[in-house]
Amino acid sequence: MASPEQPGPRPSAQAPGTGCDAGEPGAGGGDNPAPRWNDRRIEIGLGRLLAGGVLLSAAIVFLGGLLFLERHGRERVDYSVFSGTRPEMRHLRGIVRAALTPSGRGLVQAGLLILIATPVARVAFSLFGFARERDRTYMALTAFVLAVLLFSLLGGIPR
């Protein structure tokens, strides 16, 4: 209870209908129990998506590195001859198959793919958020960015 010396809770600085404050419609009380989508909620979701993607990627790469060292750590390395990545490890199907084996190289490759896919997932999530907010301008811009990212990641124009 607020005493005369201590004022009660401060009203929200947000405009009505733009946030998820307890007194607003769609904030978990009243007729609509689902919280509204707003910039703050999208920012929190994006932050969790990025952090989760990076942490998952790091864990998979770390596990793959441990497995690789356990199997190949005592082998003598010949740096006089360069041998690139095996052909099956240059395509998604081969990487997934190797990661499920489990192969240390396959897990490292899969972790790196997840790391590369994390910002793409962020753009896709942003598109979803802008669609929920019905912000057509940012939806169009984000859809364009997502299309360019996917085009470049999936090989671009074949030669």
Rosetta constraint file for C-alpha pairs under 8 A:
AtomPair CA 1 CA 8 HARMONIC 7.59 0.50
AtomPair CA 2 CA 6 HARMONIC 5.68 0.50
AtomPair CA 2 CA 7 HARMONIC 5.82 0.50
AtomPair CA 2 CA 8 HARMONIC 5.14 0.50
AtomPair CA 3 CA 7 HARMONIC 6.85 0.50
AtomPair CA 12 CA 21 HARMONIC 7.31 0.50
AtomPair CA 14 CA 18 HARMONIC 6.56 0.50
AtomPair CA 14 CA 19 HARMONIC 6.57 0.50
AtomPair CA 15 CA 19 HARMONIC 7.64 0.50
AtomPair CA 16 CA 24 HARMONIC 7.17 0.50
AtomPair CA 17 CA 24 HARMONIC 6.50 0.50
AtomPair CA 17 CA 25 HARMONIC 7.21 0.50
AtomPair CA 18 CA 38 HARMONIC 6.40 0.50
AtomPair CA 19 CA 24 HARMONIC 7.53 0.50
AtomPair CA 19 CA 36 HARMONIC 6.98 0.50
AtomPair CA 19 CA 37 HARMONIC 7.80 0.50
AtomPair CA 19 CA 38 HARMONIC 6.05 0.50
AtomPair CA 19 CA 40 HARMONIC 7.87 0.50
AtomPair CA 20 CA 24 HARMONIC 6.57 0.50
AtomPair CA 20 CA 26 HARMONIC 7.26 0.50
AtomPair CA 20 CA 27 HARMONIC 4.90 0.50
AtomPair CA 20 CA 35 HARMONIC 6.21 0.50
AtomPair CA 20 CA 36 HARMONIC 6.16 0.50
AtomPair CA 20 CA 38 HARMONIC 7.75 0.50
AtomPair CA 21 CA 27 HARMONIC 5.97 0.50
AtomPair CA 22 CA 27 HARMONIC 5.39 0.50
AtomPair CA 22 CA 28 HARMONIC 6.95 0.50
AtomPair CA 22 CA 29 HARMONIC 6.99 0.50
AtomPair CA 23 CA 27 HARMONIC 7.02 0.50
AtomPair CA 23 CA 29 HARMONIC 7.70 0.50
AtomPair CA 25 CA 29 HARMONIC 7.21 0.50
AtomPair CA 25 CA 30 HARMONIC 6.83 0.50
AtomPair CA 25 CA 31 HARMONIC 7.52 0.50
AtomPair CA 25 CA 32 HARMONIC 6.64 0.50
AtomPair CA 26 CA 30 HARMONIC 7.45 0.50
AtomPair CA 26 CA 31 HARMONIC 7.48 0.50
AtomPair CA 26 CA 32 HARMONIC 4.80 0.50
AtomPair CA 26 CA 33 HARMONIC 5.64 0.50
AtomPair CA 26 CA 34 HARMONIC 5.43 0.50
AtomPair CA 26 CA 35 HARMONIC 4.90 0.50
AtomPair CA 26 CA 36 HARMONIC 5.56 0.50
AtomPair CA 27 CA 32 HARMONIC 7.50 0.50
AtomPair CA 27 CA 33 HARMONIC 6.44 0.50
AtomPair CA 27 CA 34 HARMONIC 6.49 0.50
AtomPair CA 27 CA 35 HARMONIC 4.55 0.50
AtomPair CA 27 CA 36 HARMONIC 6.47 0.50
AtomPair CA 28 CA 32 HARMONIC 6.73 0.50
AtomPair CA 28 CA 33 HARMONIC 4.06 0.50
AtomPair CA 28 CA 34 HARMONIC 5.63 0.50
AtomPair CA 28 CA 35 HARMONIC 5.70 0.50
AtomPair CA 29 CA 33 HARMONIC 5.40 0.50
AtomPair CA 37 CA 41 HARMONIC 6.13 0.50
AtomPair CA 37 CA 42 HARMONIC 7.01 0.50
AtomPair CA 37 CA 129 HARMONIC 7.27 0.50
AtomPair CA 37 CA 132 HARMONIC 6.61 0.50
AtomPair CA 37 CA 133 HARMONIC 6.40 0.50
AtomPair CA 38 CA 42 HARMONIC 6.29 0.50
AtomPair CA 38 CA 133 HARMONIC 6.85 0.50
AtomPair CA 39 CA 43 HARMONIC 6.09 0.50
AtomPair CA 40 CA 44 HARMONIC 6.25 0.50
AtomPair CA 41 CA 45 HARMONIC 6.22 0.50
AtomPair CA 42 CA 46 HARMONIC 6.05 0.50
AtomPair CA 42 CA 126 HARMONIC 7.37 0.50
AtomPair CA 42 CA 129 HARMONIC 6.17 0.50
AtomPair CA 43 CA 47 HARMONIC 6.09 0.50
AtomPair CA 44 CA 48 HARMONIC 6.22 0.50
AtomPair CA 45 CA 49 HARMONIC 6.06 0.50
AtomPair CA 46 CA 50 HARMONIC 6.13 0.50
AtomPair CA 46 CA 122 HARMONIC 6.18 0.50
AtomPair CA 46 CA 125 HARMONIC 7.17 0.50
AtomPair CA 46 CA 126 HARMONIC 7.53 0.50
AtomPair CA 47 CA 51 HARMONIC 6.05 0.50
AtomPair CA 48 CA 52 HARMONIC 5.77 0.50
AtomPair CA 49 CA 53 HARMONIC 6.00 0.50
AtomPair CA 49 CA 118 HARMONIC 7.55 0.50
AtomPair CA 49 CA 121 HARMONIC 7.88 0.50
AtomPair CA 49 CA 122 HARMONIC 6.84 0.50
AtomPair CA 50 CA 54 HARMONIC 6.17 0.50
AtomPair CA 50 CA 118 HARMONIC 6.22 0.50
AtomPair CA 50 CA 119 HARMONIC 7.11 0.50
AtomPair CA 50 CA 122 HARMONIC 6.92 0.50
AtomPair CA 51 CA 55 HARMONIC 6.03 0.50
AtomPair CA 52 CA 56 HARMONIC 5.90 0.50
AtomPair CA 53 CA 57 HARMONIC 5.98 0.50
AtomPair CA 53 CA 114 HARMONIC 6.75 0.50
AtomPair CA 53 CA 115 HARMONIC 6.43 0.50
AtomPair CA 53 CA 118 HARMONIC 5.44 0.50
AtomPair CA 54 CA 58 HARMONIC 6.04 0.50
AtomPair CA 54 CA 114 HARMONIC 7.91 0.50
AtomPair CA 54 CA 115 HARMONIC 5.96 0.50
AtomPair CA 54 CA 118 HARMONIC 7.24 0.50
AtomPair CA 55 CA 59 HARMONIC 6.12 0.50
AtomPair CA 56 CA 60 HARMONIC 6.22 0.50
AtomPair CA 56 CA 111 HARMONIC 7.53 0.50
AtomPair CA 56 CA 114 HARMONIC 7.80 0.50
AtomPair CA 57 CA 61 HARMONIC 6.10 0.50
AtomPair CA 57 CA 110 HARMONIC 7.99 0.50
AtomPair CA 57 CA 111 HARMONIC 4.44 0.50
AtomPair CA 57 CA 112 HARMONIC 6.44 0.50
AtomPair CA 57 CA 114 HARMONIC 5.63 0.50
AtomPair CA 57 CA 115 HARMONIC 5.48 0.50
AtomPair CA 58 CA 62 HARMONIC 5.94 0.50
AtomPair CA 58 CA 111 HARMONIC 6.73 0.50
AtomPair CA 59 CA 63 HARMONIC 6.11 0.50
AtomPair CA 59 CA 111 HARMONIC 7.75 0.50
AtomPair CA 60 CA 64 HARMONIC 6.04 0.50
AtomPair CA 60 CA 107 HARMONIC 6.09 0.50
AtomPair CA 60 CA 108 HARMONIC 6.57 0.50
AtomPair CA 60 CA 110 HARMONIC 7.46 0.50
AtomPair CA 60 CA 111 HARMONIC 5.09 0.50
AtomPair CA 61 CA 65 HARMONIC 6.00 0.50
AtomPair CA 61 CA 107 HARMONIC 6.14 0.50
AtomPair CA 61 CA 108 HARMONIC 4.37 0.50
AtomPair CA 61 CA 109 HARMONIC 7.54 0.50
AtomPair CA 61 CA 110 HARMONIC 7.67 0.50
AtomPair CA 61 CA 111 HARMONIC 4.99 0.50
AtomPair CA 61 CA 112 HARMONIC 7.07 0.50
AtomPair CA 62 CA 66 HARMONIC 6.21 0.50
AtomPair CA 62 CA 108 HARMONIC 7.49 0.50
AtomPair CA 63 CA 67 HARMONIC 6.15 0.50
AtomPair CA 63 CA 104 HARMONIC 7.54 0.50
AtomPair CA 63 CA 107 HARMONIC 7.23 0.50
AtomPair CA 63 CA 108 HARMONIC 7.82 0.50
AtomPair CA 64 CA 68 HARMONIC 5.97 0.50
AtomPair CA 64 CA 103 HARMONIC 7.11 0.50
AtomPair CA 64 CA 104 HARMONIC 4.12 0.50
AtomPair CA 64 CA 105 HARMONIC 6.37 0.50
AtomPair CA 64 CA 106 HARMONIC 7.25 0.50
AtomPair CA 64 CA 107 HARMONIC 4.61 0.50
AtomPair CA 64 CA 108 HARMONIC 4.94 0.50
AtomPair CA 65 CA 69 HARMONIC 6.08 0.50
AtomPair CA 65 CA 104 HARMONIC 5.96 0.50
AtomPair CA 65 CA 105 HARMONIC 7.60 0.50
AtomPair CA 65 CA 107 HARMONIC 7.94 0.50
AtomPair CA 65 CA 108 HARMONIC 6.55 0.50
AtomPair CA 66 CA 70 HARMONIC 6.03 0.50
AtomPair CA 66 CA 104 HARMONIC 7.33 0.50
AtomPair CA 67 CA 71 HARMONIC 6.26 0.50
AtomPair CA 67 CA 103 HARMONIC 7.24 0.50
AtomPair CA 67 CA 104 HARMONIC 4.90 0.50
AtomPair CA 68 CA 72 HARMONIC 5.73 0.50
AtomPair CA 68 CA 73 HARMONIC 7.05 0.50
AtomPair CA 68 CA 103 HARMONIC 7.27 0.50
AtomPair CA 68 CA 104 HARMONIC 4.25 0.50
AtomPair CA 68 CA 105 HARMONIC 6.51 0.50
AtomPair CA 69 CA 73 HARMONIC 4.15 0.50
AtomPair CA 69 CA 74 HARMONIC 7.84 0.50
AtomPair CA 69 CA 104 HARMONIC 7.96 0.50
AtomPair CA 85 CA 89 HARMONIC 6.38 0.50
AtomPair CA 85 CA 90 HARMONIC 7.20 0.50
AtomPair CA 86 CA 90 HARMONIC 7.17 0.50
AtomPair CA 87 CA 91 HARMONIC 7.80 0.50
AtomPair CA 88 CA 93 HARMONIC 7.98 0.50
AtomPair CA 88 CA 94 HARMONIC 4.83 0.50
AtomPair CA 88 CA 95 HARMONIC 7.10 0.50
AtomPair CA 89 CA 94 HARMONIC 5.30 0.50
AtomPair CA 89 CA 95 HARMONIC 5.16 0.50
AtomPair CA 89 CA 98 HARMONIC 7.78 0.50
AtomPair CA 89 CA 106 HARMONIC 7.29 0.50
AtomPair CA 89 CA 109 HARMONIC 7.75 0.50
AtomPair CA 90 CA 94 HARMONIC 7.11 0.50
AtomPair CA 90 CA 95 HARMONIC 7.22 0.50
AtomPair CA 91 CA 95 HARMONIC 6.27 0.50
AtomPair CA 92 CA 96 HARMONIC 6.13 0.50
AtomPair CA 93 CA 97 HARMONIC 6.11 0.50
AtomPair CA 94 CA 98 HARMONIC 6.04 0.50
AtomPair CA 95 CA 99 HARMONIC 6.02 0.50
AtomPair CA 95 CA 106 HARMONIC 5.33 0.50
AtomPair CA 95 CA 107 HARMONIC 7.85 0.50
AtomPair CA 95 CA 109 HARMONIC 6.44 0.50
AtomPair CA 95 CA 110 HARMONIC 6.23 0.50
AtomPair CA 96 CA 100 HARMONIC 6.15 0.50
AtomPair CA 96 CA 106 HARMONIC 7.01 0.50
AtomPair CA 96 CA 110 HARMONIC 6.72 0.50
AtomPair CA 97 CA 101 HARMONIC 6.38 0.50
AtomPair CA 97 CA 106 HARMONIC 7.66 0.50
AtomPair CA 98 CA 102 HARMONIC 6.08 0.50
AtomPair CA 98 CA 103 HARMONIC 5.42 0.50
AtomPair CA 98 CA 105 HARMONIC 7.50 0.50
AtomPair CA 98 CA 106 HARMONIC 4.52 0.50
AtomPair CA 98 CA 107 HARMONIC 7.25 0.50
AtomPair CA 99 CA 103 HARMONIC 5.46 0.50
AtomPair CA 99 CA 104 HARMONIC 7.39 0.50
AtomPair CA 99 CA 105 HARMONIC 7.60 0.50
AtomPair CA 99 CA 106 HARMONIC 4.18 0.50
AtomPair CA 99 CA 107 HARMONIC 4.58 0.50
AtomPair CA 99 CA 109 HARMONIC 7.91 0.50
AtomPair CA 99 CA 110 HARMONIC 6.52 0.50
AtomPair CA 100 CA 106 HARMONIC 7.82 0.50
AtomPair CA 100 CA 107 HARMONIC 7.97 0.50
AtomPair CA 102 CA 106 HARMONIC 7.06 0.50
AtomPair CA 102 CA 107 HARMONIC 7.01 0.50
AtomPair CA 103 CA 107 HARMONIC 6.10 0.50
AtomPair CA 104 CA 108 HARMONIC 6.24 0.50
AtomPair CA 105 CA 109 HARMONIC 6.15 0.50
AtomPair CA 106 CA 110 HARMONIC 6.02 0.50
AtomPair CA 107 CA 111 HARMONIC 6.03 0.50
AtomPair CA 108 CA 112 HARMONIC 6.26 0.50
AtomPair CA 109 CA 113 HARMONIC 6.21 0.50
AtomPair CA 110 CA 114 HARMONIC 6.28 0.50
AtomPair CA 111 CA 115 HARMONIC 6.26 0.50
AtomPair CA 112 CA 116 HARMONIC 6.22 0.50
AtomPair CA 113 CA 117 HARMONIC 6.03 0.50
AtomPair CA 114 CA 118 HARMONIC 6.07 0.50
AtomPair CA 115 CA 119 HARMONIC 7.84 0.50
AtomPair CA 116 CA 120 HARMONIC 7.44 0.50
AtomPair CA 117 CA 121 HARMONIC 6.11 0.50
AtomPair CA 118 CA 122 HARMONIC 6.26 0.50
AtomPair CA 119 CA 123 HARMONIC 6.39 0.50
AtomPair CA 120 CA 124 HARMONIC 6.33 0.50
AtomPair CA 120 CA 146 HARMONIC 7.02 0.50
AtomPair CA 120 CA 149 HARMONIC 7.02 0.50
AtomPair CA 120 CA 150 HARMONIC 7.92 0.50
AtomPair CA 121 CA 125 HARMONIC 6.02 0.50
AtomPair CA 122 CA 126 HARMONIC 6.10 0.50
AtomPair CA 123 CA 127 HARMONIC 6.25 0.50
AtomPair CA 123 CA 142 HARMONIC 6.67 0.50
AtomPair CA 123 CA 145 HARMONIC 7.59 0.50
AtomPair CA 123 CA 146 HARMONIC 6.18 0.50
AtomPair CA 124 CA 128 HARMONIC 6.37 0.50
AtomPair CA 124 CA 142 HARMONIC 7.87 0.50
AtomPair CA 124 CA 143 HARMONIC 7.98 0.50
AtomPair CA 124 CA 146 HARMONIC 6.67 0.50
AtomPair CA 125 CA 129 HARMONIC 6.16 0.50
AtomPair CA 126 CA 130 HARMONIC 6.09 0.50
AtomPair CA 126 CA 142 HARMONIC 7.16 0.50
AtomPair CA 127 CA 131 HARMONIC 6.11 0.50
AtomPair CA 127 CA 138 HARMONIC 7.76 0.50
AtomPair CA 127 CA 139 HARMONIC 5.59 0.50
AtomPair CA 127 CA 142 HARMONIC 5.70 0.50
AtomPair CA 127 CA 143 HARMONIC 6.49 0.50
AtomPair CA 128 CA 132 HARMONIC 6.25 0.50
AtomPair CA 129 CA 133 HARMONIC 6.27 0.50
AtomPair CA 130 CA 134 HARMONIC 5.92 0.50
AtomPair CA 130 CA 135 HARMONIC 5.28 0.50
AtomPair CA 130 CA 136 HARMONIC 7.39 0.50
AtomPair CA 130 CA 138 HARMONIC 6.39 0.50
AtomPair CA 130 CA 139 HARMONIC 5.54 0.50
AtomPair CA 131 CA 135 HARMONIC 6.23 0.50
AtomPair CA 131 CA 136 HARMONIC 7.26 0.50
AtomPair CA 131 CA 139 HARMONIC 6.23 0.50
AtomPair CA 135 CA 139 HARMONIC 6.09 0.50
AtomPair CA 136 CA 140 HARMONIC 6.10 0.50
AtomPair CA 137 CA 141 HARMONIC 6.39 0.50
AtomPair CA 138 CA 142 HARMONIC 5.84 0.50
AtomPair CA 139 CA 143 HARMONIC 5.91 0.50
AtomPair CA 140 CA 144 HARMONIC 6.20 0.50
AtomPair CA 141 CA 145 HARMONIC 6.33 0.50
AtomPair CA 142 CA 146 HARMONIC 6.06 0.50
AtomPair CA 143 CA 147 HARMONIC 6.06 0.50
AtomPair CA 144 CA 148 HARMONIC 6.26 0.50
AtomPair CA 145 CA 149 HARMONIC 6.17 0.50
AtomPair CA 146 CA 150 HARMONIC 6.08 0.50
AtomPair CA 147 CA 151 HARMONIC 5.94 0.50
AtomPair CA 148 CA 152 HARMONIC 6.14 0.50
AtomPair CA 149 CA 153 HARMONIC 6.07 0.50
AtomPair CA 150 CA 154 HARMONIC 5.85 0.50
AtomPair CA 151 CA 155 HARMONIC 6.50 0.50
AtomPair CA 151 CA 156 HARMONIC 5.12 0.50
AtomPair CA 152 CA 156 HARMONIC 4.90 0.50
